[in-house]
Amino acid sequence: MYRNQGAFMKPSISIICLLTGWLGLQPAWSVESPPRPPQPVAKAAGTGNQVILAALDDLPLEEMWGTSNVGTAATPAVRDPLEKVNRVVHEFNDVVFSYVLKPVVKGYAAVIPPGGREAVSNFFDNLAMPIHASNALAQGKGKQSAIEVGRFVINTTLGVGGIFDVAGENFHLVGKREDLGQTLGYYGVGEGIYLVLPFFGPSSARDAVGKVGDSFLDPINYVTDNFEQAAAIHAFEMANTFSFRIQEYEDLKAMSLDHYLAVRDAYIKYRREKIAQ
């Protein structure tokens, strides 16, 4: 039972974060597809969320979703009907990264050594067991679901609350980090249109829905009745994760002729590979 009348809002923290932009940028991965020349960027009024919602209102429903991309003979093209809006949000995120997030994360990394930051990552990964285990089970991966539960038990006890990955290092139990976006893809839901979310970074229609669904299984959303506290915990988790990937982001930006396309193609490639596993 919830502890007070307002506690019913706790499962929706990630939903609110999604709409108001509390969390850090998504990391970028390497890209193999050739970039194309930059496209003109449209000027947009209002906040990033208002622009995205207005664009979605004008988008025909059949443009939002597609069939599953898994198992096709040829790699499907990325569906990006909101490219002009996405580019505006992408540029906004890049400014936030360069002038806000990067200095903070670099300062954090200078104070906390890699071992300490890895312990933080282990803790949050262990805490997310309900998300990983339930989605593995929903995909019919019973063995992997049991591994996720086993990892949680071992790392919570022998791993001192999850800060040490004893299950992986000593028992060879490897986590897969399944999420609802992957589960939807497993059952044939297409990735839909590509989206760039303010502060969140690259996503898709399917993955955005998945983030909302996973929020109901996230223990962080249940440990406090205070929205600001929960948002701060999520922001800290994202900043800690990004402290390992700053150089990846900067390298991708330096190597690509069109940073927007490089991030988009890398994200879609990464997610398709995760679903195909």
N, C-alpha and C positions, 0 to 999 in steps of 0.2 A: 504494500500500500504506500502511497505517497505520504510524505510527512506533513504537508500542509496543502492548503487549497490551491496555491499557485504552483505546486510542484508538477502539475500535469504538463507544464511547458518544458520540462527538462528534456524529454525525448526530441523536442523540436529545436534544440539549440543549434544543431548543424543546419537545419532548414533556415533559421534566422541568419546564421553566419553566411549561408549561401546567398541570401538576398541582400545582406547589408555589408558584406565584405570584411570580415574580421580576421580571416586567417591568411597565412603566408602563401607565397607563390608556389606553384607546382614545380618540381625539378624538371629539367630538360634532359633528353637523351641524344646520343649521336644519331645522325641522319645519313642515309645512303642515297636517297633520291635526289636528283639534280635540282638545284633551285632555279627559279625563273626570275626575270627582272621584276623589281618592286612595282606594285600597283599603286595608283593614287589613293590616298587616304581621305575618306570622307570626313567632313567636320560634323560633329554631333553635339547637340545641346543636352543639358541635363546630366545627371549622374550616369555612370556606366550601366547600372542596373536598369534605369529608366529607358536608356537607349536600347538595351537588349530586349526588354519586355515589349517595347513598342514595335521593334522589328519582328518579334515572334508573333505579335498580334496580326501583322500584315502577311505572314507566311502561310500559304495553304497547308492544311493538315497533312496532305499526302507528301509534302516536301520535308516534313519533320522526321519521318521514320522510313526505314527501309527493311529489307530482309536481312537475315544474318549474313555476315561476311565470312564466317568460318566455313572451310571446306570447299570454297569456290575454286575453279581452275585458274582463273586470272585474278590478280589483285584488284579489287574494286577501287574506283576513284573516290577520293575524299569528297564528300558532299558539303560544300561551304557556301550556301546561298547568302549567308550573312557576312561575307568576307569584309565588306567595307566597315561594318560595325565592329566586327571582331578585330580588325586592324587598329581601330581607335582604342579599344579596350587593351589590346596587346601593348600598344605604345604607353598607355597609362601604367600598366603593370611594370613595364620596363623602367619607367621613371621611378616608381615606388621601389623597385629592386635596387636601382643604382644609387639613389639618394637617401633611402630610408633603411631598407632591409639589409643591404650589403654592409654598410658601416656597423650596424648593430650586431649582425651575425659574426663579422670579422672580429669585433671586440669580444664577443662571447667566446669565439674559438681561441682567441689569444689567452684568455683567462682559464678556460676549461680544456685540459689536454684531450687528445683523441680518445683515450681509454675512458675518461669520464663521460664524454659525449656518447660513446658507444653504449655505456651502461644505461644512459638515459633512453637511448633508442630501444635497447632490450626491454626496459621497463614498460614503455608504451606499447611495444609489440606484444608483450606478454599480456598486457591489459586488454588488448583487442581480440583476445581469444574467442569470445562469443561471435564476433563478426566472421573470423576466419573459419571456425569450426562449423557454424551453421550454414555458411555458403558452400563449403566443401561437401557437407551432407546433402544440401539441396541439389548439388550437381551429381549425386550418386557416388561420390568419392568417400565411401564409408571409412576406408583405411586412413585416408588423409585427415578426415574429421577426427578420428580417434587419436591420430598423431598430434593434432593441435591441442586436444584435451590433455594428452599425456605430457606435452611440452609445458602446458600451463601448470600442471601439478608439480612436475619436477623443478621447473624454474622458480615457481613461487616458494617452494620449500628449500631445496638445495641451492637454488640460485639467489637466495636472499631477496625475496620479493620480486624476482624477475630481472634484476640488474645484471645477472650473469646467465649466459646461455648454456647452462650445464646440459640440457637435453640435447642440444645440437653437437656440442663439443665432446661429450662423454658417452652419449647414448645414440648418437647419429640419427636423431629425430629432427628432420628438417621441415620448417614451416613453409607454407606456400602463399600465405597472405591472400586468400580468396576474398572477393568482395561481391556485392550484389550486381554491379555492372557486369562482371564476368559471368555470374549466374544467369542473368538475363540473356547475355550473348550465347551461353551454352544452350539455352532453350530456343534459340532462333530469333531473338529480338535484334533487329539491326541497330547499328550504332547511331543511326539517324544523322542529323546535321552536326557539323563541328561547331563548338562554342568556345569562346574565350570569356571566362568569368572574371569579374573584377577581384583582384587579390588571389583568387584561386588559380588562375592561369588556364591552360588548355584542358578541354573536356569535350564531351559529346552529349547529345540529348539523352542517350541511354545511361551514360556514366553520371550525369547530373541527377537523374532519377535514382540511380543506385546509391549515391551519396546520401540522399534524403532517407532512403530505406535503411541503410546501414546505421544512421544516427540513432535509430530506435534500439540498436543492440550495443551501442557504445557505452561502456560503464562510466566514462567521464561525465556523460550527460545526466547521470543519476547520483553522483557523489555530492552534488551541491545544488541548492535551490537558487543560487545566485548566478544569473546569466553572465555577468562580467567575470566572475571567477572561472566559470567553465570555459568562456571564450579565451581567457588568459592562458589557461592550461593548454588548450588546443593551439594557440599561437606559439607558446613555448615549444610544444612538440614539433610544430612545423619549422620553427627557427632552428631547432637542434638538428633536424633532418637536413635542412638546407645548408648547414655549416659544413657538411661533407661534400656538397655539390656546387658550391660557388664556382669553382674552376671549370666544371663541366658546362655550366651556363655561359660563362664568359668565353670559353673556347668555341662553343657552338656559334655564339654571336660573332666572333672574330672570323670564323671560317666561312660563314654563309653570306651569300650575296643578298639574300632576303631572309632576315631573321624570323619573320612571321611564318613563312613557308617552312623553314627548317624546323621550328618548334612544332608546327602543326603536323608535318609528315612524321617527325620522330615520335610524337605522342600517339598518333593513330597506329603506326607500325608497332610500337611497344604494346599497346592495348590489344591489338589483333593477335600478337604472339602470345600474350598472357591467356587469352580466351582459348586459343588453339592448343594449349598445353594439356 
